[in-house]
Amino acid sequence: MARDGNPLAVSRVIGDVLDPFTATTDLKFFADGQMIGNGYRLRPSQVAALPRVEIGGHDFQTAYTLIMVDADAPSPGNPYLREYLHWLVTDIPGSTGPSFGNEIVSYEGPQPSMGIHRIVLVLFRQAAGRQRVSAPEWRQNFNIRQFSQEYNLGPPVAASYYNCHRENGTGGRRPC
């Protein structure tokens, strides 16, 4: 996979969680009162409350599915619970946000206990308008690729990620 400067590729979100795709819709994520870009570092207290998300598009008839997962659960060195599902909302009309959709799995703020975790937001365009989606039995080991295939969502139309680390420290190396 070429490292073309795309932050999703450089951070290995493309590869670990997503296949390569072309973004065709805007996805804006706000936490703690500010817009969050790819690679921002946040603490759990900054993302404890339901975030504000804005979805692009000009057609209220077009519906979207938003998924948020932790790519590094329970730890980046041993992500055996990868993709921990933090949020799943379907039937979001274009030009709106998740509050206008159907929340399938309620928002749960990230609480990493070890290391720096990549929290990934993925947006899919629903081909068939509104869809009937079942909640997964558990949050751990969710698989975005399988979910997309099961519900005929196709490739993502947008994605973003931020890094989240425990409240007291980054979980990284300490200076000597």
C-alpha positions as protocol buffer text, in pm:
chain_id: "A"
residue {
  index: 1
  type: MET
  ca { x: 0 y: 0 z: 0 }
}
residue {
  index: 2
  type: ALA
  ca { x: 145 y: 337 z: -99 }
}
residue {
  index: 3
  type: ARG
  ca { x: 189 y: 598 z: 168 }
}
residue {
  index: 4
  type: ASP
  ca { x: 58 y: 893 z: -31 }
}
residue {
  index: 5
  type: GLY
  ca { x: 25 y: 1139 z: 256 }
}
residue {
  index: 6
  type: ASN
  ca { x: -340 y: 1046 z: 318 }
}
residue {
  index: 7
  type: PRO
  ca { x: -365 y: 1055 z: 699 }
}
residue {
  index: 8
  type: LEU
  ca { x: -591 y: 747 z: 696 }
}
residue {
  index: 9
  type: ALA
  ca { x: -321 y: 552 z: 509 }
}
residue {
  index: 10
  type: VAL
  ca { x: -29 y: 689 z: 709 }
}
residue {
  index: 11
  type: SER
  ca { x: -203 y: 597 z: 1037 }
}
residue {
  index: 12
  type: ARG
  ca { x: -290 y: 252 z: 897 }
}
residue {
  index: 13
  type: VAL
  ca { x: -664 y: 309 z: 940 }
}
residue {
  index: 14
  type: ILE
  ca { x: -670 y: 210 z: 574 }
}
residue {
  index: 15
  type: GLY
  ca { x: -544 y: -143 z: 606 }
}
residue {
  index: 16
  type: ASP
  ca { x: -636 y: -218 z: 967 }
}
residue {
  index: 17
  type: VAL
  ca { x: -1001 y: -107 z: 949 }
}
residue {
  index: 18
  type: LEU
  ca { x: -1086 y: 10 z: 595 }
}
residue {
  index: 19
  type: ASP
  ca { x: -997 y: -75 z: 240 }
}
residue {
  index: 20
  type: PRO
  ca { x: -884 y: 212 z: 15 }
}
residue {
  index: 21
  type: PHE
  ca { x: -1175 y: 432 z: -97 }
}
residue {
  index: 22
  type: THR
  ca { x: -1246 y: 770 z: -254 }
}
residue {
  index: 23
  type: ALA
  ca { x: -1415 y: 1025 z: -29 }
}
residue {
  index: 24
  type: THR
  ca { x: -1721 y: 1179 z: -194 }
}
residue {
  index: 25
  type: THR
  ca { x: -1903 y: 1337 z: 103 }
}
residue {
  index: 26
  type: ASP
  ca { x: -1799 y: 1578 z: 376 }
}
residue {
  index: 27
  type: LEU
  ca { x: -1782 y: 1448 z: 732 }
}
residue {
  index: 28
  type: LYS
  ca { x: -1713 y: 1697 z: 1012 }
}
residue {
  index: 29
  type: PHE
  ca { x: -1660 y: 1591 z: 1372 }
}
residue {
  index: 30
  type: PHE
  ca { x: -1671 y: 1831 z: 1668 }
}
residue {
  index: 31
  type: ALA
  ca { x: -1563 y: 1755 z: 2024 }
}
residue {
  index: 32
  type: ASP
  ca { x: -1522 y: 1982 z: 2320 }
}
residue {
  index: 33
  type: GLY
  ca { x: -1646 y: 2274 z: 2110 }
}
residue {
  index: 34
  type: GLN
  ca { x: -1395 y: 2247 z: 1824 }
}
residue {
  index: 35
  type: MET
  ca { x: -1372 y: 2076 z: 1489 }
}
residue {
  index: 36
  type: ILE
  ca { x: -1144 y: 1771 z: 1506 }
}
residue {
  index: 37
  type: GLY
  ca { x: -919 y: 1677 z: 1216 }
}
residue {
  index: 38
  type: ASN
  ca { x: -741 y: 1353 z: 1135 }
}
residue {
  index: 39
  type: GLY
  ca { x: -481 y: 1263 z: 1393 }
}
residue {
  index: 40
  type: TYR
  ca { x: -588 y: 1509 z: 1665 }
}
residue {
  index: 41
  type: ARG
  ca { x: -511 y: 1385 z: 2017 }
}
residue {
  index: 42
  type: LEU
  ca { x: -797 y: 1387 z: 2265 }
}
residue {
  index: 43
  type: ARG
  ca { x: -849 y: 1267 z: 2619 }
}
residue {
  index: 44
  type: PRO
  ca { x: -1159 y: 1070 z: 2726 }
}
residue {
  index: 45
  type: SER
  ca { x: -1303 y: 1373 z: 2907 }
}
residue {
  index: 46
  type: GLN
  ca { x: -1306 y: 1564 z: 2576 }
}
residue {
  index: 47
  type: VAL
  ca { x: -1514 y: 1295 z: 2402 }
}
residue {
  index: 48
  type: ALA
  ca { x: -1727 y: 1172 z: 2694 }
}
residue {
  index: 49
  type: ALA
  ca { x: -2037 y: 1357 z: 2572 }
}
residue {
  index: 50
  type: LEU
  ca { x: -2211 y: 1278 z: 2247 }
}
residue {
  index: 51
  type: PRO
  ca { x: -2009 y: 1454 z: 1976 }
}
residue {
  index: 52
  type: ARG
  ca { x: -2154 y: 1678 z: 1707 }
}
residue {
  index: 53
  type: VAL
  ca { x: -2120 y: 1537 z: 1358 }
}
residue {
  index: 54
  type: GLU
  ca { x: -2214 y: 1711 z: 1035 }
}
residue {
  index: 55
  type: ILE
  ca { x: -2270 y: 1516 z: 716 }
}
residue {
  index: 56
  type: GLY
  ca { x: -2245 y: 1680 z: 377 }
}
residue {
  index: 57
  type: GLY
  ca { x: -2472 y: 1633 z: 81 }
}
residue {
  index: 58
  type: HIS
  ca { x: -2756 y: 1832 z: -66 }
}
residue {
  index: 59
  type: ASP
  ca { x: -3029 y: 1571 z: -84 }
}
residue {
  index: 60
  type: PHE
  ca { x: -3242 y: 1488 z: 219 }
}
residue {
  index: 61
  type: GLN
  ca { x: -3357 y: 1177 z: 28 }
}
residue {
  index: 62
  type: THR
  ca { x: -3005 y: 1029 z: 51 }
}
residue {
  index: 63
  type: ALA
  ca { x: -2950 y: 833 z: 371 }
}
residue {
  index: 64
  type: TYR
  ca { x: -2620 y: 760 z: 542 }
}
residue {
  index: 65
  type: THR
  ca { x: -2484 y: 522 z: 806 }
}
residue {
  index: 66
  type: LEU
  ca { x: -2226 y: 644 z: 1058 }
}
residue {
  index: 67
  type: ILE
  ca { x: -2003 y: 403 z: 1249 }
}
residue {
  index: 68
  type: MET
  ca { x: -1745 y: 483 z: 1519 }
}
residue {
  index: 69
  type: VAL
  ca { x: -1494 y: 217 z: 1628 }
}
residue {
  index: 70
  type: ASP
  ca { x: -1176 y: 186 z: 1832 }
}
residue {
  index: 71
  type: ALA
  ca { x: -914 y: 28 z: 1604 }
}
residue {
  index: 72
  type: ASP
  ca { x: -682 y: -49 z: 1896 }
}
residue {
  index: 73
  type: ALA
  ca { x: -893 y: -208 z: 2170 }
}
residue {
  index: 74
  type: PRO
  ca { x: -789 y: -303 z: 2431 }
}
residue {
  index: 75
  type: SER
  ca { x: -431 y: -190 z: 2353 }
}
residue {
  index: 76
  type: PRO
  ca { x: -242 y: -91 z: 2038 }
}
residue {
  index: 77
  type: GLY
  ca { x: 14 y: -366 z: 2104 }
}
residue {
  index: 78
  type: ASN
  ca { x: -253 y: -636 z: 2130 }
}
residue {
  index: 79
  type: PRO
  ca { x: -577 y: -518 z: 1962 }
}
residue {
  index: 80
  type: TYR
  ca { x: -761 y: -848 z: 1999 }
}
residue {
  index: 81
  type: LEU
  ca { x: -1094 y: -665 z: 2047 }
}
residue {
  index: 82
  type: ARG
  ca { x: -1040 y: -451 z: 1734 }
}
residue {
  index: 83
  type: GLU
  ca { x: -1294 y: -284 z: 1613 }
}
residue {
  index: 84
  type: TYR
  ca { x: -1468 y: -197 z: 1938 }
}
residue {
  index: 85
  type: LEU
  ca { x: -1800 y: -36 z: 1840 }
}
residue {
  index: 86
  type: HIS
  ca { x: -1862 y: 301 z: 2005 }
}
residue {
  index: 87
  type: TRP
  ca { x: -2155 y: 423 z: 1797 }
}
residue {
  index: 88
  type: LEU
  ca { x: -2380 y: 313 z: 1509 }
}
residue {
  index: 89
  type: VAL
  ca { x: -2644 y: 537 z: 1349 }
}
residue {
  index: 90
  type: THR
  ca { x: -2835 y: 464 z: 1028 }
}
residue {
  index: 91
  type: ASP
  ca { x: -3085 y: 651 z: 808 }
}
residue {
  index: 92
  type: ILE
  ca { x: -2917 y: 991 z: 854 }
}
residue {
  index: 93
  type: PRO
  ca { x: -3050 y: 1231 z: 587 }
}
residue {
  index: 94
  type: GLY
  ca { x: -2789 y: 1418 z: 382 }
}
residue {
  index: 95
  type: SER
  ca { x: -2695 y: 1768 z: 506 }
}
residue {
  index: 96
  type: THR
  ca { x: -2788 y: 1679 z: 864 }
}
residue {
  index: 97
  type: GLY
  ca { x: -2635 y: 1481 z: 1149 }
}
residue {
  index: 98
  type: PRO
  ca { x: -2684 y: 1166 z: 1355 }
}
residue {
  index: 99
  type: SER
  ca { x: -2957 y: 1322 z: 1569 }
}
residue {
  index: 100
  type: PHE
  ca { x: -3182 y: 1296 z: 1261 }
}
residue {
  index: 101
  type: GLY
  ca { x: -3101 y: 926 z: 1210 }
}
residue {
  index: 102
  type: ASN
  ca { x: -3182 y: 598 z: 1378 }
}
residue {
  index: 103
  type: GLU
  ca { x: -2939 y: 521 z: 1661 }
}
residue {
  index: 104
  type: ILE
  ca { x: -2882 y: 144 z: 1653 }
}
residue {
  index: 105
  type: VAL
  ca { x: -2601 y: 137 z: 1912 }
}
residue {
  index: 106
  type: SER
  ca { x: -2587 y: 428 z: 2156 }
}
residue {
  index: 107
  type: TYR
  ca { x: -2275 y: 641 z: 2188 }
}
residue {
  index: 108
  type: GLU
  ca { x: -2015 y: 521 z: 2435 }
}
residue {
  index: 109
  type: GLY
  ca { x: -1716 y: 750 z: 2482 }
}
residue {
  index: 110
  type: PRO
  ca { x: -1370 y: 594 z: 2446 }
}
residue {
  index: 111
  type: GLN
  ca { x: -1190 y: 501 z: 2768 }
}
residue {
  index: 112
  type: PRO
  ca { x: -845 y: 371 z: 2666 }
}
residue {
  index: 113
  type: SER
  ca { x: -648 y: 234 z: 2960 }
}
residue {
  index: 114
  type: MET
  ca { x: -325 y: 169 z: 2775 }
}
residue {
  index: 115
  type: GLY
  ca { x: -155 y: 334 z: 2479 }
}
residue {
  index: 116
  type: ILE
  ca { x: -285 y: 570 z: 2215 }
}
residue {
  index: 117
  type: HIS
  ca { x: -599 y: 446 z: 2037 }
}
residue {
  index: 118
  type: ARG
  ca { x: -721 y: 537 z: 1689 }
}
residue {
  index: 119
  type: ILE
  ca { x: -1091 y: 618 z: 1706 }
}
residue {
  index: 120
  type: VAL
  ca { x: -1234 y: 591 z: 1354 }
}
residue {
  index: 121
  type: LEU
  ca { x: -1554 y: 747 z: 1218 }
}
residue {
  index: 122
  type: VAL
  ca { x: -1678 y: 597 z: 892 }
}
residue {
  index: 123
  type: LEU
  ca { x: -1966 y: 719 z: 677 }
}
residue {
  index: 124
  type: PHE
  ca { x: -2150 y: 504 z: 420 }
}
residue {
  index: 125
  type: ARG
  ca { x: -2415 y: 607 z: 172 }
}
residue {
  index: 126
  type: GLN
  ca { x: -2714 y: 374 z: 192 }
}
residue {
  index: 127
  type: ALA
  ca { x: -2800 y: 258 z: -158 }
}
residue {
  index: 128
  type: ALA
  ca { x: -3158 y: 159 z: -80 }
}
residue {
  index: 129
  type: GLY
  ca { x: -3271 y: 458 z: 124 }
}
residue {
  index: 130
  type: ARG
  ca { x: -3382 y: 364 z: 475 }
}
residue {
  index: 131
  type: GLN
  ca { x: -3261 y: 27 z: 596 }
}
residue {
  index: 132
  type: ARG
  ca { x: -3353 y: -217 z: 867 }
}
residue {
  index: 133
  type: VAL
  ca { x: -3035 y: -286 z: 1063 }
}
residue {
  index: 134
  type: SER
  ca { x: -2999 y: -516 z: 1361 }
}
residue {
  index: 135
  type: ALA
  ca { x: -2783 y: -418 z: 1656 }
}
residue {
  index: 136
  type: PRO
  ca { x: -2480 y: -643 z: 1696 }
}
residue {
  index: 137
  type: GLU
  ca { x: -2482 y: -876 z: 1997 }
}
residue {
  index: 138
  type: TRP
  ca { x: -2173 y: -709 z: 2145 }
}
residue {
  index: 139
  type: ARG
  ca { x: -1951 y: -410 z: 2082 }
}
residue {
  index: 140
  type: GLN
  ca { x: -1613 y: -585 z: 2069 }
}
residue {
  index: 141
  type: ASN
  ca { x: -1482 y: -737 z: 1746 }
}
residue {
  index: 142
  type: PHE
  ca { x: -1726 y: -544 z: 1529 }
}
residue {
  index: 143
  type: ASN
  ca { x: -1609 y: -555 z: 1167 }
}
residue {
  index: 144
  type: ILE
  ca { x: -1685 y: -259 z: 941 }
}
residue {
  index: 145
  type: ARG
  ca { x: -1598 y: -452 z: 624 }
}
residue {
  index: 146
  type: GLN
  ca { x: -1839 y: -736 z: 713 }
}
residue {
  index: 147
  type: PHE
  ca { x: -2111 y: -492 z: 818 }
}
residue {
  index: 148
  type: SER
  ca { x: -2079 y: -302 z: 489 }
}
residue {
  index: 149
  type: GLN
  ca { x: -2103 y: -626 z: 293 }
}
residue {
  index: 150
  type: GLU
  ca { x: -2396 y: -760 z: 496 }
}
residue {
  index: 151
  type: TYR
  ca { x: -2602 y: -444 z: 442 }
}
residue {
  index: 152
  type: ASN
  ca { x: -2483 y: -374 z: 84 }
}
residue {
  index: 153
  type: LEU
  ca { x: -2333 y: -37 z: 176 }
}
residue {
  index: 154
  type: GLY
  ca { x: -2040 y: -47 z: -64 }
}
residue {
  index: 155
  type: PRO
  ca { x: -1723 y: 147 z: 11 }
}
residue {
  index: 156
  type: PRO
  ca { x: -1719 y: 436 z: 259 }
}
residue {
  index: 157
  type: VAL
  ca { x: -1793 y: 785 z: 128 }
}
residue {
  index: 158
  type: ALA
  ca { x: -1599 y: 955 z: 411 }
}
residue {
  index: 159
  type: ALA
  ca { x: -1386 y: 868 z: 712 }
}
residue {
  index: 160
  type: SER
  ca { x: -1192 y: 1045 z: 982 }
}
residue {
  index: 161
  type: TYR
  ca { x: -999 y: 945 z: 1290 }
}
residue {
  index: 162
  type: TYR
  ca { x: -856 y: 1091 z: 1606 }
}
residue {
  index: 163
  type: ASN
  ca { x: -616 y: 957 z: 1867 }
}
residue {
  index: 164
  type: CYS
  ca { x: -743 y: 905 z: 2219 }
}
residue {
  index: 165
  type: HIS
  ca { x: -524 y: 834 z: 2521 }
}
residue {
  index: 166
  type: ARG
  ca { x: -594 y: 789 z: 2887 }
}
residue {
  index: 167
  type: GLU
  ca { x: -672 y: 1095 z: 3093 }
}
residue {
  index: 168
  type: ASN
  ca { x: -343 y: 1104 z: 3287 }
}
residue {
  index: 169
  type: GLY
  ca { x: -72 y: 1071 z: 3026 }
}
residue {
  index: 170
  type: THR
  ca { x: -34 y: 966 z: 2669 }
}
residue {
  index: 171
  type: GLY
  ca { x: 54 y: 603 z: 2722 }
}
residue {
  index: 172
  type: GLY
  ca { x: 365 y: 657 z: 2514 }
}
residue {
  index: 173
  type: ARG
  ca { x: 731 y: 654 z: 2608 }
}
residue {
  index: 174
  type: ARG
  ca { x: 859 y: 869 z: 2889 }
}
residue {
  index: 175
  type: PRO
  ca { x: 1163 y: 1088 z: 2835 }
}
residue {
  index: 176
  type: CYS
  ca { x: 1483 y: 955 z: 2994 }
}
